[in-house]
Amino acid sequence: MPHDVDPVDLTAKLVRCASVTPDEGGALGVLSAVLEDAGFECTRVDRGLVSNLYARWGRKGANRSFGFNGHTDVVPVGDVDAWTVDPFGADIKGGWLYGRGATDMKSGVAAFAAAAVDFVRDTPPDGAVILAITGDEEGPAVDGTLALLDWMKAEGEAMTACLVGEPTCPSEMGEMMKIGRRGSMTAYFTVKGVQGHAAYPHRALNPVPVMARLVDRLDRHEMDAGTDHFDASTLAVVTIDTGNPANNVIPADCKATVNIRFNDAHSSGSVSAWLQEVADGLAAESGATISMEVKVSGESFLTPPGALSALVSAAVEAETGVVPEMSTSGGTSDARFVKDHCPVVEFGLVGKTMHQVDERVAVQQIHQLKAVYGRILRDYFA
């Protein structure tokens, strides 16, 4: 139809906005213009340095409100000279649209915005369609989707179901959707000993071998064997450092960092308690002082297979011919915040090139993604 929104053109317009976190770069303005023209009520929900957009078509407080969540902020381009195209040029070559954010996830936002606009114009639903779009997913993520959800609660706005449009497919369009995510946390350890001369180790308390024993115990521990919907939890030692430039000095302290991805057999609290127990035990054995700080990025969560996942799976199969695997793999996403508001799942396109040099998306996939999202809306409100 003449008013159909071209998701490829909208993706290109968004890619041309240099919206590196937390800069908005004009992306939310592009979206607002398209959405307001279709009758969406758009509200900027900015907090701190972050710009966010809330858009609703339909009545506030409707019994059925289907929401889409996504982000327009992108990671830095890295070495510009390594790119074969302008990172913010949105060049289309050989059936691919190039640019930072083309995959993660301006194409996803463009696809669900285009699908939502066409849907409310063609078949005005009995309910509301909501778009919650943030500029702080690639950054600290404290003033993005969290700010939108805080504002929604204060204003009496609500989604009854939500789809996050992050890239979810490893290599083939339609092959995977997410019904949950592992929790993520980082622990920072400091072992304090007694500095001394390397020729007289008995006069010092060397923190380095103490730290080596600590990370070895953590690394060798099997947290679990996986659960019904999750793979086994993992712990990775990512750095050990003393900052000691001298070869004849035993340092006073040693630091290490471990990153943990945990399934629904644990909480950040239970994992923290285990880490503290191991550290305290080794401190008692060695005589060194061991301190720990923990940063939690998100708890593990699961949206059990049911009506929402079946709705999305059926739409994906109808438009791509592929039945998506219901997975909980990968890192974190803003679904970890949305899950406290309403049932949430994730589906998007193939994410092979996200964050890479020459990030790109297949033009055909953008059209497919819009079709999937449009079918989800039609089936949800049928």
C-alpha positions as CSV (number, residue, x, y, z in Angstrom):
1,M,0.0,0.0,0.0
2,P,1.2,3.5,-0.6
3,H,1.6,4.4,3.0
4,D,3.7,1.3,3.8
5,V,6.9,2.2,5.7
6,D,10.1,0.9,4.0
7,P,12.1,-0.7,6.8
8,V,15.3,-0.6,4.8
9,D,15.0,3.1,4.1
10,L,14.3,3.7,7.8
11,T,17.3,1.5,8.8
12,A,19.5,3.6,6.6
13,K,18.2,6.8,8.1
14,L,19.0,5.5,11.6
15,V,22.4,4.3,10.7
16,R,23.3,7.7,9.4
17,C,22.7,9.0,12.9
18,A,26.0,8.8,14.8
19,S,24.4,7.6,18.0
20,V,27.4,6.2,19.9
21,T,26.3,5.8,23.6
22,P,25.1,8.1,25.1
23,D,24.8,10.4,22.1
24,E,21.3,10.3,20.6
25,G,22.6,11.5,17.2
26,G,19.1,12.4,15.9
27,A,17.9,8.8,15.8
28,L,15.0,9.3,18.1
29,G,13.9,12.3,16.2
30,V,13.8,10.2,13.0
31,L,11.6,7.6,14.7
32,S,9.3,10.2,16.3
33,A,8.5,11.8,13.0
34,V,7.5,8.4,11.5
35,L,5.5,7.3,14.5
36,E,3.7,10.6,15.1
37,D,2.6,10.7,11.5
38,A,0.8,7.4,12.1
39,G,-0.9,8.7,15.3
40,F,1.5,7.4,17.9
41,E,1.8,9.6,21.0
42,C,5.5,10.1,21.5
43,T,7.2,11.1,24.7
44,R,10.9,11.7,25.3
45,V,11.9,10.1,28.6
46,D,15.4,11.4,29.0
47,R,17.4,10.7,32.2
48,G,21.0,11.8,32.9
49,L,22.9,12.0,29.7
50,V,20.6,9.4,28.0
51,S,17.8,10.0,25.5
52,N,14.9,7.5,25.4
53,L,11.6,7.4,23.5
54,Y,8.2,6.1,24.5
55,A,5.6,5.8,21.8
56,R,2.0,4.5,22.2
57,W,-0.8,4.0,19.7
58,G,-4.1,3.4,21.3
59,R,-5.7,4.0,24.7
60,K,-3.6,4.3,27.8
61,G,-4.3,1.4,30.2
62,A,-5.8,-0.8,27.4
63,N,-6.4,-4.4,28.4
64,R,-4.1,-5.6,25.7
65,S,-0.9,-3.6,25.0
66,F,1.8,-5.3,22.9
67,G,5.2,-3.7,23.2
68,F,8.5,-3.7,21.4
69,N,11.8,-2.8,23.1
70,G,15.0,-1.9,21.4
71,H,17.9,0.6,21.3
72,T,19.3,3.0,18.8
73,D,22.7,3.6,20.6
74,V,25.7,1.8,19.1
75,V,29.2,0.9,20.2
76,P,32.2,3.0,18.9
77,V,33.3,2.3,15.3
78,G,36.9,1.4,16.4
79,D,39.6,1.9,13.7
80,V,37.8,4.0,11.0
81,D,40.6,3.2,8.6
82,A,39.8,-0.6,8.8
83,W,36.3,0.0,7.5
84,T,35.8,-0.3,3.7
85,V,32.8,2.1,3.9
86,D,31.7,5.1,5.9
87,P,30.6,3.6,9.3
88,F,27.7,6.0,9.3
89,G,27.1,6.1,5.5
90,A,24.5,3.3,5.3
91,D,25.9,2.1,1.9
92,I,24.0,-0.7,0.2
93,K,26.2,-3.1,-1.7
94,G,25.5,-6.6,-3.0
95,G,22.3,-6.9,-1.0
96,W,23.9,-5.8,2.2
97,L,23.4,-2.5,4.2
98,Y,26.6,-1.5,5.9
99,G,27.2,0.7,9.0
100,R,27.6,0.7,12.7
101,G,24.4,-0.4,14.2
102,A,23.1,-2.0,11.0
103,T,22.8,-5.3,12.8
104,D,22.8,-4.3,16.5
105,M,20.1,-3.1,16.3
106,K,18.9,-0.2,14.1
107,S,17.5,-2.7,11.6
108,G,15.4,-4.3,14.4
109,V,14.1,-1.0,15.6
110,A,13.3,0.0,12.0
111,A,11.5,-3.3,11.4
112,F,9.3,-3.1,14.4
113,A,8.6,0.6,14.0
114,A,7.6,0.0,10.3
115,A,5.5,-3.0,11.2
116,A,3.7,-1.1,14.0
117,V,2.9,1.9,11.8
118,D,1.5,-0.3,9.0
119,F,-0.5,-2.4,11.4
120,V,-2.3,0.4,13.2
121,R,-3.0,2.1,9.9
122,D,-4.3,-1.0,8.2
123,T,-6.1,-2.7,11.1
124,P,-6.5,-0.4,14.1
125,P,-6.4,-2.9,17.0
126,D,-8.6,-3.1,20.1
127,G,-5.7,-2.3,22.4
128,A,-2.4,-0.4,22.4
129,V,0.8,-0.8,20.5
130,I,3.9,0.4,22.5
131,L,7.4,1.1,21.4
132,A,10.0,1.6,24.2
133,I,13.3,2.6,22.6
134,T,16.5,3.5,24.6
135,G,19.8,5.1,24.0
136,D,21.6,3.3,26.8
137,E,21.8,-0.4,26.0
138,E,25.4,-0.6,24.9
139,G,26.5,1.6,27.8
140,P,25.9,1.4,31.6
141,A,22.2,0.6,31.0
142,V,21.1,2.5,34.1
143,D,19.3,5.4,32.4
144,G,17.8,3.6,29.4
145,T,15.2,0.9,29.6
146,L,15.2,1.2,33.4
147,A,14.3,4.9,33.0
148,L,11.5,4.0,30.6
149,L,10.1,1.4,33.0
150,D,10.3,3.8,35.9
151,W,8.5,6.5,34.0
152,M,5.9,4.0,32.8
153,K,5.2,2.9,36.4
154,A,4.8,6.5,37.5
155,E,2.5,7.4,34.6
156,G,0.3,4.3,34.7
157,E,1.6,3.0,31.3
158,A,1.9,-0.7,30.8
159,M,2.7,-3.5,28.3
160,T,0.9,-6.8,28.7
161,A,3.6,-8.6,26.5
162,C,6.8,-7.4,25.0
163,L,9.2,-8.5,22.3
164,V,12.9,-7.3,22.4
165,G,14.2,-7.0,18.8
166,E,17.8,-7.9,19.5
167,P,19.7,-10.1,16.9
168,T,19.0,-13.6,18.1
169,C,19.9,-15.9,15.1
170,P,23.4,-17.3,15.0
171,S,23.7,-17.9,11.2
172,E,20.3,-18.4,9.6
173,M,17.3,-16.1,9.7
174,G,14.6,-17.6,12.0
175,E,16.6,-20.3,13.7
176,M,16.6,-18.9,17.3
177,M,14.5,-16.9,19.7
178,K,15.3,-16.1,23.3
179,I,13.0,-17.0,26.1
180,G,15.4,-16.1,28.9
181,R,19.0,-15.1,29.6
182,R,21.7,-16.1,32.0
183,G,22.6,-13.8,34.9
184,S,25.8,-11.9,34.7
185,M,28.1,-10.6,37.4
186,T,31.7,-9.6,37.9
187,A,33.8,-10.1,41.0
188,Y,36.9,-8.0,41.8
189,F,39.3,-9.6,44.3
190,T,42.2,-7.9,46.0
191,V,44.7,-10.0,48.0
192,K,46.8,-7.9,50.4
193,G,50.1,-9.3,51.7
194,V,53.3,-7.8,53.0
195,Q,55.8,-6.2,50.6
196,G,59.4,-7.3,50.8
197,H,62.7,-8.2,49.0
198,A,62.5,-11.1,46.7
199,A,65.7,-12.5,48.2
200,Y,64.1,-12.7,51.6
201,P,60.6,-14.1,51.0
202,H,60.3,-15.3,54.6
203,R,60.1,-11.6,55.6
204,A,57.2,-10.9,53.3
205,L,53.8,-12.3,52.7
206,N,53.5,-12.8,48.9
207,P,49.9,-12.2,47.7
208,V,50.6,-13.6,44.2
209,P,50.6,-17.3,45.0
210,V,47.6,-16.7,47.3
211,M,45.7,-15.1,44.4
212,A,46.8,-18.0,42.1
213,R,45.3,-20.5,44.5
214,L,42.1,-18.5,44.8
215,V,41.5,-18.2,41.1
216,D,42.5,-21.9,40.6
217,R,39.9,-23.0,43.2
218,L,37.2,-20.8,41.5
219,D,38.1,-22.0,38.0
220,R,38.1,-25.7,38.9
221,H,34.7,-25.5,40.7
222,E,31.8,-26.9,38.7
223,M,28.9,-24.6,39.5
224,D,26.2,-26.9,38.0
225,A,25.5,-29.2,35.1
226,G,22.9,-27.0,33.6
227,T,19.1,-26.9,34.1
228,D,16.0,-27.7,32.0
229,H,16.3,-24.5,29.9
230,F,19.9,-23.4,30.6
231,D,23.4,-24.6,29.8
232,A,25.9,-25.0,32.7
233,S,26.9,-21.8,34.5
234,T,30.4,-20.5,33.7
235,L,33.2,-18.6,35.5
236,A,36.0,-17.0,33.6
237,V,39.2,-15.5,35.1
238,V,39.7,-12.4,32.9
239,T,42.7,-10.7,34.5
240,I,45.3,-11.1,37.3
241,D,47.6,-8.1,38.0
242,T,50.0,-6.8,40.5
243,G,51.2,-3.7,38.7
244,N,54.7,-4.6,39.8
245,P,57.5,-3.5,37.5
246,A,60.4,-4.8,39.7
247,N,61.8,-8.3,39.5
248,N,63.3,-8.1,43.0
249,V,60.3,-6.9,45.0
250,I,57.5,-9.0,46.4
251,P,54.4,-6.8,45.9
252,A,52.1,-5.8,48.6
253,D,48.9,-6.7,46.8
254,C,47.5,-8.6,43.8
255,K,44.2,-8.1,42.0
256,A,42.1,-10.4,39.9
257,T,38.7,-10.2,38.1
258,V,36.3,-13.0,37.3
259,N,33.2,-12.9,35.2
260,I,30.3,-15.3,35.9
261,R,27.3,-16.2,33.8
262,F,24.9,-18.1,35.9
263,N,21.7,-20.0,35.2
264,D,18.4,-20.3,37.1
265,A,20.0,-22.6,39.7
266,H,21.6,-19.6,41.2
267,S,21.0,-16.0,42.1
268,S,23.7,-13.2,42.3
269,G,23.3,-13.5,46.1
270,S,24.0,-17.2,46.2
271,V,27.0,-16.9,43.9
272,S,28.4,-14.0,45.9
273,A,28.1,-16.0,49.1
274,W,30.0,-18.9,47.5
275,L,32.7,-16.6,46.3
276,Q,33.0,-15.0,49.7
277,E,33.2,-18.4,51.4
278,V,36.1,-19.5,49.2
279,A,37.9,-16.2,49.7
280,D,37.5,-16.3,53.5
281,G,38.7,-19.9,53.6
282,L,41.9,-19.1,51.7
283,A,42.5,-15.9,53.8
284,A,42.4,-18.0,56.9
285,E,44.8,-20.5,55.5
286,S,47.3,-18.0,54.1
287,G,47.2,-15.1,56.6
288,A,46.6,-12.7,53.7
289,T,43.7,-10.3,53.6
290,I,41.3,-10.9,50.7
291,S,38.6,-8.4,49.8
292,M,35.9,-8.7,47.2
293,E,33.6,-6.3,45.3
294,V,30.8,-7.6,43.1
295,K,28.9,-5.9,40.3
296,V,25.7,-7.5,39.1
297,S,24.7,-6.8,35.5
298,G,21.5,-8.9,35.7
299,E,19.8,-11.9,37.3
300,S,19.0,-15.0,35.3
301,F,15.4,-15.2,34.1
302,L,13.1,-17.4,32.1
303,T,9.8,-16.7,30.4
304,P,8.5,-20.3,30.4
305,P,7.3,-21.6,27.0
306,G,3.7,-20.6,26.6
307,A,1.4,-18.3,24.7
308,L,3.9,-15.6,24.0
309,S,6.7,-17.8,22.8
310,A,4.2,-19.9,20.7
311,L,2.9,-16.7,19.1
312,V,6.4,-15.6,18.1
313,S,7.5,-19.0,17.0
314,A,4.4,-19.4,14.7
315,A,5.0,-16.0,13.1
316,V,8.7,-16.8,12.5
317,E,7.9,-20.1,10.9
318,A,5.2,-18.6,8.8
319,E,7.5,-15.9,7.4
320,T,10.8,-17.7,7.2
321,G,9.9,-21.4,7.0
322,V,12.1,-22.1,10.0
323,V,11.0,-23.2,13.5
324,P,13.1,-21.2,15.9
325,E,14.9,-22.9,18.8
326,M,13.8,-21.5,22.2
327,S,17.2,-20.6,23.7
328,T,18.6,-18.9,26.7
329,S,22.2,-18.6,25.4
330,G,24.2,-15.5,24.9
331,G,25.0,-12.4,27.0
332,T,22.6,-10.0,28.6
333,S,20.0,-7.7,27.0
334,D,17.4,-5.2,28.2
335,A,15.0,-8.1,28.5
336,R,16.5,-8.6,32.0
337,F,14.7,-5.3,32.9
338,V,11.5,-5.8,31.0
339,K,10.9,-9.3,32.6
340,D,10.0,-7.5,35.9
341,H,7.2,-5.6,34.0
342,C,5.6,-8.2,31.8
343,P,6.3,-11.5,29.9
344,V,9.1,-10.9,27.4
345,V,10.8,-12.8,24.6
346,E,13.4,-11.8,22.1
347,F,13.6,-12.3,18.3
348,G,15.7,-10.6,15.7
349,L,17.9,-11.2,12.7
350,V,21.3,-12.8,12.3
351,G,23.9,-11.1,14.5
352,K,27.1,-12.4,13.0
353,T,28.7,-8.9,12.3
354,M,27.5,-6.9,15.2
355,H,30.2,-4.8,16.8
356,Q,32.6,-5.7,14.0
357,V,34.3,-3.6,11.4
358,D,32.1,-3.4,8.3
359,E,29.0,-4.3,10.4
360,R,26.2,-5.1,7.9
361,V,22.8,-6.6,7.5
362,A,21.2,-8.5,4.6
363,V,18.5,-6.2,3.1
364,Q,16.2,-9.2,2.6
365,Q,16.4,-10.0,6.3
366,I,15.1,-6.5,7.2
367,H,12.0,-7.1,5.1
368,Q,11.6,-10.6,6.6
369,L,11.9,-9.2,10.1
370,K,9.2,-6.5,9.5
371,A,7.0,-9.3,8.1
372,V,7.5,-11.4,11.2
373,Y,6.7,-8.5,13.5
374,G,3.7,-7.5,11.5
375,R,2.3,-11.0,11.7
376,I,2.9,-11.1,15.5
377,L,0.8,-8.0,15.9
378,R,-2.0,-9.3,13.7
379,D,-2.1,-12.6,15.5
380,Y,-1.8,-11.1,19.0
381,F,-4.8,-8.8,18.4
382,A,-6.8,-11.2,16.3
